[in-house]
Amino acid sequence: MIVTIGFVITLMIDQITKAVAESNLQYLVRVDLIGRILGLRYVHNKGVSFGLLSKLGVYNIAIITSTIILLLLFIGNRFKDKLTSKEKFIFGIILGGALGNLIDRLRLGYVVDFIELPYWPIFNVADSCIVVGTALLLLLFYRREKLRAGRSNGNES
C-alpha cells in the first residue's frame, strides 16, 4: 500500500505539471522564475531522462523504459518484505516517475520537459523523482548495510 501511495502521488503531480506546462508555456520560450537560476521552457524530449539517447527513436526508448519499469517491479516485488516503509514509499516514487514518462512517450511520442537550470538538461517532475528517489534509496540501503556491518562486528554505529 505504501508503494502505491508514493506511486499515485508522483504520477498525479507529474501529469498535472506537464499538462500545466503544455497549456501555459510557449514551445521553446524560456520564462525566468529566479533570474537565470531557475526557469521554465517547454520542450519535447525524444530521449530518456535529460534527453539522453534521443537519436534512438521513440519505439526503442519505449522498449527501454518499459523494460526498466518491469525490472523495478520484479525487484521490488521480490524484496518488498525486506524494505522499510520509507524505502517502499521511495520505490513507489521512482515507479511513478518512470510510468509518468512512459505515458508521455506512448501518448505523445515524446516526453514533456519544462524545468530549466543552468548547465543542466531541461527535465520534469518524473525525471526528478527517478533520480532523487534512486539516490535516496541507495543512500538508505547503504546506511542500513553499514549499520548491519557495524552490528556484526560488535560495534553499534
VEXVEXVEX-940945 format. One record per atom (N, C-alpha, C): atom name; y, z, x. Coordinates in nm, 3 decimals. Example, Ala and Ser with C-alpha at 12.3 -4.5 7.8 and 13.67 -1.06 7.14 Angstrom:
BEGIN
+-------+---------+---------+---------+
! atome !       Y !       Z !       X !
+-------+---------+---------+---------+
!     N !  -0.569 !   0.780 !   1.319 !
!    CA !  -0.450 !   0.780 !   1.230 !
!     C !  -0.330 !   0.780 !   1.320 !
!     N !  -0.225 !   0.708 !   1.285 !
!    CA !  -0.106 !   0.714 !   1.367 !
!     C !   0.003 !   0.787 !   1.290 !
+-------+---------+---------+---------+
END
This chain:
BEGIN
+-------+---------+---------+---------+
! atome !       Y !       Z !       X !
+-------+---------+---------+---------+
!     N !  -0.121 !   0.000 !   0.082 !
!    CA !   0.000 !   0.000 !   0.000 !
!     C !   0.127 !   0.000 !   0.086 !
!     N !   0.122 !   0.073 !   0.198 !
!    CA !   0.239 !   0.081 !   0.286 !
!     C !   0.267 !  -0.055 !   0.350 !
!     N !   0.163 !  -0.128 !   0.387 !
!    CA !   0.180 !  -0.263 !   0.442 !
!     C !   0.248 !  -0.350 !   0.337 !
!     N !   0.205 !  -0.340 !   0.213 !
!    CA !   0.260 !  -0.421 !   0.104 !
!     C !   0.409 !  -0.392 !   0.083 !
!     N !   0.448 !  -0.266 !   0.093 !
!    CA !   0.589 !  -0.230 !   0.074 !
!     C !   0.675 !  -0.297 !   0.181 !
!     N !   0.635 !  -0.285 !   0.309 !
!    CA !   0.709 !  -0.349 !   0.417 !
!     C !   0.713 !  -0.500 !   0.401 !
!     N !   0.601 !  -0.556 !   0.360 !
!    CA !   0.588 !  -0.699 !   0.339 !
!     C !   0.683 !  -0.749 !   0.230 !
!     N !   0.679 !  -0.684 !   0.114 !
!    CA !   0.760 !  -0.728 !   0.000 !
!     C !   0.909 !  -0.711 !   0.027 !
!     N !   0.948 !  -0.599 !   0.085 !
!    CA !   1.090 !  -0.575 !   0.116 !
!     C !   1.142 !  -0.683 !   0.211 !
!     N !   1.067 !  -0.710 !   0.316 !
!    CA !   1.108 !  -0.809 !   0.415 !
!     C !   1.116 !  -0.948 !   0.353 !
!     N !   1.014 !  -0.986 !   0.279 !
!    CA !   1.011 !  -1.118 !   0.217 !
!     C !   1.129 !  -1.137 !   0.121 !
!     N !   1.158 !  -1.035 !   0.041 !
!    CA !   1.269 !  -1.045 !  -0.054 !
!     C !   1.404 !  -1.058 !   0.018 !
!     N !   1.428 !  -0.972 !   0.117 !
!    CA !   1.555 !  -0.977 !   0.190 !
!     C !   1.570 !  -1.111 !   0.261 !
!     N !   1.461 !  -1.157 !   0.323 !
!    CA !   1.465 !  -1.285 !   0.394 !
!     C !   1.499 !  -1.399 !   0.299 !
!     N !   1.429 !  -1.411 !   0.189 !
!    CA !   1.450 !  -1.523 !   0.098 !
!     C !   1.586 !  -1.515 !   0.029 !
!     N !   1.633 !  -1.396 !  -0.002 !
!    CA !   1.766 !  -1.381 !  -0.064 !
!     C !   1.876 !  -1.420 !   0.034 !
!     N !   1.867 !  -1.371 !   0.159 !
!    CA !   1.972 !  -1.403 !   0.257 !
!     C !   1.973 !  -1.553 !   0.288 !
!     N !   1.858 !  -1.616 !   0.291 !
!    CA !   1.853 !  -1.761 !   0.315 !
!     C !   1.916 !  -1.837 !   0.198 !
!     N !   1.888 !  -1.793 !   0.077 !
!    CA !   1.948 !  -1.858 !  -0.041 !
!     C !   2.100 !  -1.842 !  -0.040 !
!     N !   2.147 !  -1.725 !  -0.003 !
!    CA !   2.292 !  -1.700 !   0.005 !
!     C !   2.353 !  -1.789 !   0.112 !
!     N !   2.288 !  -1.800 !   0.227 !
!    CA !   2.339 !  -1.885 !   0.336 !
!     C !   2.345 !  -2.031 !   0.291 !
!     N !   2.239 !  -2.079 !   0.227 !
!    CA !   2.234 !  -2.219 !   0.182 !
!     C !   2.344 !  -2.250 !   0.081 !
!     N !   2.371 !  -2.155 !  -0.008 !
!    CA !   2.467 !  -2.185 !  -0.115 !
!     C !   2.611 !  -2.151 !  -0.078 !
!     N !   2.633 !  -2.075 !   0.029 !
!    CA !   2.770 !  -2.033 !   0.061 !
!     C !   2.821 !  -2.082 !   0.196 !
!     N !   2.735 !  -2.137 !   0.279 !
!    CA !   2.779 !  -2.184 !   0.410 !
!     C !   2.768 !  -2.336 !   0.417 !
!     N !   2.863 !  -2.398 !   0.486 !
!    CA !   2.855 !  -2.542 !   0.510 !
!     C !   2.761 !  -2.566 !   0.627 !
!     N !   2.681 !  -2.668 !   0.617 !
!    CA !   2.585 !  -2.701 !   0.722 !
!     C !   2.656 !  -2.720 !   0.856 !
!     N !   2.610 !  -2.649 !   0.957 !
!    CA !   2.658 !  -2.654 !   1.095 !
!     C !   2.798 !  -2.597 !   1.120 !
!     N !   2.866 !  -2.548 !   1.017 !
!    CA !   3.000 !  -2.493 !   1.034 !
!     C !   2.992 !  -2.343 !   1.056 !
!     N !   3.049 !  -2.297 !   1.167 !
!    CA !   3.044 !  -2.154 !   1.202 !
!     C !   3.151 !  -2.076 !   1.127 !
!     N !   3.110 !  -1.957 !   1.080 !
!    CA !   3.202 !  -1.860 !   1.020 !
!     C !   3.195 !  -1.736 !   1.109 !
!     N !   3.308 !  -1.702 !   1.172 !
!    CA !   3.311 !  -1.584 !   1.258 !
!     C !   3.315 !  -1.457 !   1.173 !
!     N !   3.228 !  -1.363 !   1.206 !
!    CA !   3.229 !  -1.232 !   1.140 !
!     C !   3.295 !  -1.128 !   1.230 !
!     N !   3.254 !  -1.126 !   1.356 !
!    CA !   3.312 !  -1.035 !   1.455 !
!     C !   3.351 !  -1.121 !   1.575 !
!     N !   3.467 !  -1.183 !   1.565 !
!    CA !   3.513 !  -1.272 !   1.671 !
!     C !   3.406 !  -1.373 !   1.708 !
!     N !   3.383 !  -1.390 !   1.838 !
!    CA !   3.278 !  -1.481 !   1.886 !
!     C !   3.146 !  -1.407 !   1.906 !
!     N !   3.144 !  -1.277 !   1.877 !
!    CA !   3.024 !  -1.196 !   1.899 !
!     C !   2.919 !  -1.220 !   1.792 !
!     N !   2.959 !  -1.225 !   1.668 !
!    CA !   2.866 !  -1.244 !   1.557 !
!     C !   2.923 !  -1.343 !   1.458 !
!     N !   2.843 !  -1.442 !   1.425 !
!    CA !   2.888 !  -1.542 !   1.330 !
!     C !   2.773 !  -1.592 !   1.245 !
!     N !   2.808 !  -1.672 !   1.147 !
!    CA !   2.710 !  -1.736 !   1.060 !
!     C !   2.724 !  -1.887 !   1.076 !
!     N !   2.612 !  -1.954 !   1.091 !
!    CA !   2.610 !  -2.100 !   1.099 !
!     C !   2.478 !  -2.147 !   1.038 !
!     N !   2.487 !  -2.215 !   0.927 !
!    CA !   2.368 !  -2.263 !   0.856 !
!     C !   2.312 !  -2.386 !   0.927 !
!     N !   2.185 !  -2.374 !   0.971 !
!    CA !   2.117 !  -2.485 !   1.038 !
!     C !   1.975 !  -2.498 !   0.983 !
!     N !   1.916 !  -2.614 !   1.005 !
!    CA !   1.776 !  -2.640 !   0.971 !
!     C !   1.695 !  -2.630 !   1.100 !
!     N !   1.601 !  -2.538 !   1.103 !
!    CA !   1.517 !  -2.517 !   1.222 !
!     C !   1.381 !  -2.582 !   1.196 !
!     N !   1.351 !  -2.686 !   1.271 !
!    CA !   1.222 !  -2.753 !   1.255 !
!     C !   1.120 !  -2.707 !   1.358 !
!     N !   1.156 !  -2.605 !   1.436 !
!    CA !   1.065 !  -2.547 !   1.535 !
!     C !   1.013 !  -2.414 !   1.484 !
!     N !   0.962 !  -2.333 !   1.576 !
!    CA !   0.918 !  -2.199 !   1.540 !
!     C !   1.036 !  -2.105 !   1.564 !
!     N !   1.012 !  -1.978 !   1.578 !
!    CA !   1.121 !  -1.882 !   1.596 !
!     C !   1.221 !  -1.929 !   1.701 !
!     N !   1.347 !  -1.919 !   1.666 !
!    CA !   1.458 !  -1.955 !   1.753 !
!     C !   1.458 !  -2.102 !   1.793 !
!     N !   1.397 !  -2.188 !   1.712 !
!    CA !   1.398 !  -2.332 !   1.737 !
!     C !   1.301 !  -2.380 !   1.842 !
!     N !   1.217 !  -2.292 !   1.893 !
!    CA !   1.121 !  -2.333 !   1.996 !
!     C !   1.021 !  -2.434 !   1.938 !
!     N !   0.975 !  -2.523 !   2.019 !
!    CA !   0.874 !  -2.623 !   1.984 !
!     C !   0.917 !  -2.716 !   1.870 !
!     N !   1.046 !  -2.741 !   1.857 !
!    CA !   1.095 !  -2.822 !   1.745 !
!     C !   1.046 !  -2.966 !   1.750 !
!     N !   0.999 !  -3.013 !   1.864 !
!    CA !   0.951 !  -3.152 !   1.876 !
!     C !   0.809 !  -3.170 !   1.821 !
!     N !   0.740 !  -3.061 !   1.787 !
!    CA !   0.601 !  -3.072 !   1.740 !
!     C !   0.588 !  -3.132 !   1.600 !
!     N !   0.686 !  -3.114 !   1.517 !
!    CA !   0.678 !  -3.163 !   1.380 !
!     C !   0.639 !  -3.054 !   1.283 !
!     N !   0.681 !  -3.068 !   1.160 !
!    CA !   0.664 !  -2.966 !   1.057 !
!     C !   0.517 !  -2.937 !   1.029 !
!     N !   0.435 !  -3.040 !   1.018 !
!    CA !   0.294 !  -3.019 !   0.986 !
!     C !   0.227 !  -2.931 !   1.091 !
!     N !   0.250 !  -2.962 !   1.219 !
!    CA !   0.191 !  -2.884 !   1.327 !
!     C !   0.246 !  -2.741 !   1.329 !
!     N !   0.375 !  -2.727 !   1.304 !
!    CA !   0.437 !  -2.595 !   1.301 !
!     C !   0.377 !  -2.512 !   1.188 !
!     N !   0.359 !  -2.573 !   1.072 !
!    CA !   0.299 !  -2.501 !   0.958 !
!     C !   0.157 !  -2.455 !   0.992 !
!     N !   0.083 !  -2.539 !   1.061 !
!    CA !  -0.053 !  -2.502 !   1.102 !
!     C !  -0.049 !  -2.384 !   1.199 !
!     N !   0.040 !  -2.392 !   1.298 !
!    CA !   0.053 !  -2.283 !   1.396 !
!     C !   0.093 !  -2.154 !   1.326 !
!     N !   0.193 !  -2.162 !   1.238 !
!    CA !   0.240 !  -2.043 !   1.167 !
!     C !   0.131 !  -1.986 !   1.078 !
!     N !   0.062 !  -2.070 !   1.005 !
!    CA !  -0.046 !  -2.024 !   0.918 !
!     C !  -0.157 !  -1.957 !   0.998 !
!     N !  -0.188 !  -2.014 !   1.113 !
!    CA !  -0.291 !  -1.955 !   1.200 !
!     C !  -0.249 !  -1.817 !   1.248 !
!     N !  -0.123 !  -1.803 !   1.287 !
!    CA !  -0.072 !  -1.673 !   1.332 !
!     C !  -0.080 !  -1.572 !   1.219 !
!     N !  -0.040 !  -1.611 !   1.098 !
!    CA !  -0.045 !  -1.519 !   0.984 !
!     C !  -0.189 !  -1.477 !   0.956 !
!     N !  -0.280 !  -1.573 !   0.958 !
!    CA !  -0.421 !  -1.539 !   0.934 !
!     C !  -0.475 !  -1.446 !   1.042 !
!     N !  -0.439 !  -1.469 !   1.167 !
!    CA !  -0.481 !  -1.380 !   1.275 !
!     C !  -0.425 !  -1.240 !   1.255 !
!     N !  -0.299 !  -1.231 !   1.218 !
!    CA !  -0.238 !  -1.100 !   1.192 !
!     C !  -0.309 !  -1.029 !   1.077 !
!     N !  -0.339 !  -1.102 !   0.971 !
!    CA !  -0.410 !  -1.042 !   0.858 !
!     C !  -0.548 !  -0.993 !   0.900 !
!     N !  -0.618 !  -1.074 !   0.978 !
!    CA !  -0.751 !  -1.036 !   1.024 !
!     C !  -0.744 !  -0.911 !   1.112 !
!     N !  -0.654 !  -0.912 !   1.209 !
!    CA !  -0.640 !  -0.798 !   1.300 !
!     C !  -0.598 !  -0.674 !   1.222 !
!     N !  -0.499 !  -0.690 !   1.135 !
!    CA !  -0.452 !  -0.576 !   1.056 !
!     C !  -0.559 !  -0.518 !   0.967 !
!     N !  -0.636 !  -0.603 !   0.903 !
!    CA !  -0.743 !  -0.557 !   0.815 !
!     C !  -0.852 !  -0.487 !   0.895 !
!     N !  -0.881 !  -0.539 !   1.011 !
!    CA !  -0.986 !  -0.481 !   1.095 !
!     C !  -0.950 !  -0.342 !   1.147 !
!     N !  -0.823 !  -0.321 !   1.175 !
!    CA !  -0.780 !  -0.196 !   1.234 !
!     C !  -0.694 !  -0.110 !   1.142 !
!     N !  -0.687 !  -0.144 !   1.013 !
!    CA !  -0.595 !  -0.074 !   0.923 !
!     C !  -0.620 !   0.076 !   0.913 !
!     N !  -0.744 !   0.119 !   0.928 !
!    CA !  -0.774 !   0.262 !   0.920 !
!     C !  -0.728 !   0.337 !   1.044 !
!     N !  -0.700 !   0.265 !   1.151 !
!    CA !  -0.657 !   0.328 !   1.276 !
!     C !  -0.505 !   0.328 !   1.291 !
!     N !  -0.434 !   0.264 !   1.199 !
!    CA !  -0.289 !   0.257 !   1.206 !
!     C !  -0.225 !   0.375 !   1.135 !
!     N !  -0.115 !   0.424 !   1.192 !
!    CA !  -0.037 !   0.528 !   1.125 !
!     C !   0.042 !   0.463 !   1.012 !
!     N !   0.102 !   0.544 !   0.927 !
!    CA !   0.184 !   0.490 !   0.817 !
!     C !   0.300 !   0.407 !   0.871 !
!     N !   0.363 !   0.454 !   0.977 !
!    CA !   0.474 !   0.382 !   1.037 !
!     C !   0.427 !   0.247 !   1.090 !
!     N !   0.312 !   0.244 !   1.155 !
!    CA !   0.258 !   0.119 !   1.209 !
!     C !   0.221 !   0.023 !   1.096 !
!     N !   0.166 !   0.074 !   0.987 !
!    CA !   0.133 !  -0.011 !   0.873 !
!     C !   0.258 !  -0.073 !   0.812 !
!     N !   0.365 !   0.005 !   0.800 !
!    CA !   0.490 !  -0.045 !   0.744 !
!     C !   0.547 !  -0.156 !   0.833 !
!     N !   0.549 !  -0.132 !   0.963 !
!    CA !   0.600 !  -0.232 !   1.057 !
!     C !   0.513 !  -0.358 !   1.055 !
!     N !   0.383 !  -0.341 !   1.044 !
!    CA !   0.291 !  -0.454 !   1.033 !
!     C !   0.327 !  -0.537 !   0.909 !
!     N !   0.358 !  -0.470 !   0.798 !
!    CA !   0.400 !  -0.539 !   0.676 !
!     C !   0.528 !  -0.617 !   0.696 !
!     N !   0.621 !  -0.561 !   0.773 !
!    CA !   0.747 !  -0.628 !   0.802 !
!     C !   0.722 !  -0.757 !   0.881 !
!     N !   0.634 !  -0.749 !   0.980 !
!    CA !   0.601 !  -0.869 !   1.060 !
!     C !   0.539 !  -0.977 !   0.971 !
!     N !   0.445 !  -0.937 !   0.886 !
!    CA !   0.382 !  -1.034 !   0.795 !
!     C !   0.483 !  -1.093 !   0.698 !
!     N !   0.573 !  -1.011 !   0.646 !
!    CA !   0.676 !  -1.060 !   0.554 !
!     C !   0.766 !  -1.163 !   0.620 !
!     N !   0.802 !  -1.138 !   0.746 !
!    CA !   0.883 !  -1.234 !   0.820 !
!     C !   0.809 !  -1.365 !   0.843 !
!     N !   0.683 !  -1.354 !   0.882 !
!    CA !   0.603 !  -1.475 !   0.907 !
!     C !   0.588 !  -1.557 !   0.779 !
!     N !   0.561 !  -1.491 !   0.668 !
!    CA !   0.546 !  -1.564 !   0.542 !
!     C !   0.679 !  -1.621 !   0.494 !
!     N !   0.788 !  -1.548 !   0.517 !
!    CA !   0.920 !  -1.598 !   0.477 !
!     C !   0.951 !  -1.732 !   0.542 !
!     N !   0.923 !  -1.742 !   0.671 !
!    CA !   0.948 !  -1.870 !   0.740 !
!     C !   0.848 !  -1.977 !   0.699 !
!     N !   0.725 !  -1.938 !   0.672 !
!    CA !   0.625 !  -2.036 !   0.627 !
!     C !   0.663 !  -2.092 !   0.490 !
!     N !   0.714 !  -2.008 !   0.402 !
!    CA !   0.759 !  -2.055 !   0.270 !
!     C !   0.865 !  -2.163 !   0.287 !
!     N !   0.962 !  -2.139 !   0.376 !
!    CA !   1.066 !  -2.240 !   0.402 !
!     C !   1.004 !  -2.370 !   0.451 !
!     N !   0.914 !  -2.361 !   0.546 !
!    CA !   0.852 !  -2.481 !   0.603 !
!     C !   0.781 !  -2.563 !   0.497 !
!     N !   0.705 !  -2.495 !   0.414 !
!    CA !   0.628 !  -2.566 !   0.311 !
!     C !   0.718 !  -2.618 !   0.200 !
!     N !   0.822 !  -2.543 !   0.165 !
!    CA !   0.911 !  -2.580 !   0.056 !
!     C !   1.015 !  -2.684 !   0.099 !
!     N !   1.070 !  -2.667 !   0.220 !
!    CA !   1.182 !  -2.749 !   0.264 !
!     C !   1.151 !  -2.844 !   0.379 !
!     N !   1.047 !  -2.813 !   0.455 !
!    CA !   1.017 !  -2.892 !   0.574 !
!     C !   1.088 !  -2.839 !   0.698 !
!     N !   1.160 !  -2.731 !   0.685 !
!    CA !   1.232 !  -2.665 !   0.795 !
!     C !   1.257 !  -2.520 !   0.753 !
!     N !   1.304 !  -2.441 !   0.849 !
!    CA !   1.339 !  -2.301 !   0.821 !
!     C !   1.491 !  -2.289 !   0.820 !
!     N !   1.543 !  -2.214 !   0.725 !
!    CA !   1.686 !  -2.189 !   0.716 !
!     C !   1.722 !  -2.078 !   0.816 !
!     N !   1.807 !  -2.112 !   0.913 !
!    CA !   1.860 !  -2.014 !   1.008 !
!     C !   2.010 !  -2.006 !   0.989 !
!     N !   2.067 !  -1.888 !   1.017 !
!    CA !   2.210 !  -1.874 !   0.989 !
!     C !   2.281 !  -1.764 !   1.069 !
!     N !   2.212 !  -1.682 !   1.145 !
!    CA !   2.276 !  -1.574 !   1.221 !
!     C !   2.296 !  -1.625 !   1.364 !
!     N !   2.421 !  -1.617 !   1.411 !
!    CA !   2.452 !  -1.671 !   1.543 !
!     C !   2.515 !  -1.564 !   1.632 !
!     N !   2.456 !  -1.549 !   1.750 !
!    CA !   2.506 !  -1.462 !   1.856 !
!     C !   2.532 !  -1.547 !   1.979 !
!     N !   2.623 !  -1.503 !   2.067 !
!    CA !   2.645 !  -1.582 !   2.189 !
!     C !   2.519 !  -1.589 !   2.275 !
!     N !   2.495 !  -1.703 !   2.334 !
!    CA !   2.385 !  -1.724 !   2.429 !
!     C !   2.247 !  -1.698 !   2.369 !
!     N !   2.234 !  -1.714 !   2.240 !
!    CA !   2.106 !  -1.690 !   2.173 !
!     C !   2.089 !  -1.796 !   2.065 !
!     N !   1.968 !  -1.849 !   2.047 !
!    CA !   1.949 !  -1.948 !   1.940 !
!     C !   1.977 !  -1.887 !   1.802 !
!     N !   2.023 !  -1.969 !   1.711 !
!    CA !   2.051 !  -1.924 !   1.574 !
!     C !   1.919 !  -1.882 !   1.510 !
!     N !   1.922 !  -1.773 !   1.431 !
!    CA !   1.799 !  -1.716 !   1.376 !
!     C !   1.824 !  -1.666 !   1.234 !
!     N !   1.723 !  -1.601 !   1.176 !
!    CA !   1.733 !  -1.548 !   1.040 !
!     C !   1.670 !  -1.409 !   1.033 !
!     N !   1.668 !  -1.352 !   0.915 !
!    CA !   1.612 !  -1.218 !   0.895 !
!     C !   1.463 !  -1.216 !   0.930 !
!     N !   1.389 !  -1.319 !   0.890 !
!    CA !   1.245 !  -1.323 !   0.918 !
!     C !   1.219 !  -1.321 !   1.068 !
!     N !   1.295 !  -1.402 !   1.145 !
!    CA !   1.279 !  -1.403 !   1.290 !
!     C !   1.302 !  -1.263 !   1.347 !
!     N !   1.408 !  -1.199 !   1.299 !
!    CA !   1.441 !  -1.064 !   1.346 !
!     C !   1.328 !  -0.966 !   1.316 !
!     N !   1.274 !  -0.974 !   1.197 !
!    CA !   1.165 !  -0.884 !   1.157 !
!     C !   1.040 !  -0.907 !   1.242 !
!     N !   1.010 !  -1.032 !   1.271 !
!    CA !   0.893 !  -1.063 !   1.353 !
!     C !   0.911 !  -1.009 !   1.494 !
!     N !   1.026 !  -1.038 !   1.555 !
!    CA !   1.049 !  -0.999 !   1.694 !
!     C !   1.066 !  -0.848 !   1.708 !
!     N !   1.154 !  -0.789 !   1.628 !
!    CA !   1.179 !  -0.645 !   1.637 !
!     C !   1.055 !  -0.568 !   1.592 !
!     N !   0.990 !  -0.614 !   1.486 !
!    CA !   0.868 !  -0.548 !   1.439 !
!     C !   0.758 !  -0.549 !   1.543 !
!     N !   0.738 !  -0.663 !   1.609 !
!    CA !   0.636 !  -0.672 !   1.713 !
!     C !   0.670 !  -0.580 !   1.829 !
!     N !   0.796 !  -0.578 !   1.871 !
!    CA !   0.837 !  -0.489 !   1.981 !
!     C !   0.815 !  -0.342 !   1.943 !
!     N !   0.853 !  -0.305 !   1.821 !
!    CA !   0.832 !  -0.166 !   1.776 !
!     C !   0.685 !  -0.130 !   1.769 !
!     N !   0.605 !  -0.221 !   1.717 !
!    CA !   0.461 !  -0.196 !   1.706 !
!     C !   0.399 !  -0.178 !   1.845 !
!     N !   0.437 !  -0.263 !   1.939 !
!    CA !   0.386 !  -0.250 !   2.075 !
!     C !   0.431 !  -0.118 !   2.138 !
!     N !   0.554 !  -0.080 !   2.113 !
!    CA !   0.606 !   0.047 !   2.165 !
!     C !   0.529 !   0.166 !   2.106 !
!     N !   0.504 !   0.162 !   1.976 !
!    CA !   0.428 !   0.270 !   1.912 !
!     C !   0.285 !   0.276 !   1.965 !
!     N !   0.223 !   0.160 !   1.983 !
!    CA !   0.087 !   0.156 !   2.039 !
!     C !   0.086 !   0.213 !   2.181 !
!     N !   0.186 !   0.174 !   2.260 !
!    CA !   0.195 !   0.221 !   2.398 !
!     C !   0.212 !   0.373 !   2.401 !
!     N !   0.304 !   0.425 !   2.319 !
!    CA !   0.326 !   0.571 !   2.316 !
!     C !   0.200 !   0.646 !   2.273 !
!     N !   0.130 !   0.591 !   2.174 !
!    CA !   0.009 !   0.656 !   2.126 !
!     C !  -0.099 !   0.658 !   2.235 !
!     N !  -0.114 !   0.545 !   2.304 !
!    CA !  -0.214 !   0.539 !   2.411 !
!     C !  -0.176 !   0.629 !   2.528 !
!     N !  -0.047 !   0.637 !   2.557 !
!    CA !  -0.001 !   0.724 !   2.665 !
!     C !  -0.029 !   0.871 !   2.630 !
!     N !  -0.005 !   0.909 !   2.505 !
!    CA !  -0.037 !   1.044 !   2.459 !
!     C !  -0.187 !   1.070 !   2.467 !
!     N !  -0.264 !   0.973 !   2.422 !
!    CA !  -0.410 !   0.987 !   2.425 !
!     C !  -0.461 !   1.000 !   2.568 !
!     N !  -0.407 !   0.921 !   2.659 !
!    CA !  -0.448 !   0.928 !   2.800 !
!     C !  -0.409 !   1.063 !   2.860 !
!     N !  -0.291 !   1.114 !   2.823 !
!    CA !  -0.248 !   1.245 !   2.872 !
!     C !  -0.337 !   1.356 !   2.825 !
!     N !  -0.380 !   1.347 !   2.700 !
!    CA !  -0.471 !   1.450 !   2.645 !
!     C !  -0.608 !   1.444 !   2.711 !
!     N !  -0.656 !   1.323 !   2.740 !
!    CA !  -0.789 !   1.312 !   2.800 !
!     C !  -0.788 !   1.358 !   2.947 !
!     N !  -0.669 !   1.359 !   3.008 !
!    CA !  -0.657 !   1.408 !   3.144 !
!     C !  -0.623 !   1.557 !   3.149 !
!     N !  -0.617 !   1.618 !   3.032 !
!    CA !  -0.587 !   1.762 !   3.025 !
!     C !  -0.440 !   1.792 !   3.020 !
!     N !  -0.356 !   1.687 !   3.012 !
!    CA !  -0.211 !   1.707 !   3.002 !
!     C !  -0.168 !   1.691 !   2.858 !
!     N !  -0.068 !   1.762 !   2.817 !
!    CA !  -0.010 !   1.746 !   2.684 !
!     C !   0.129 !   1.689 !   2.702 !
!     N !   0.143 !   1.559 !   2.723 !
!    CA !   0.273 !   1.494 !   2.748 !
!     C !   0.353 !   1.486 !   2.623 !
+-------+---------+---------+---------+
END
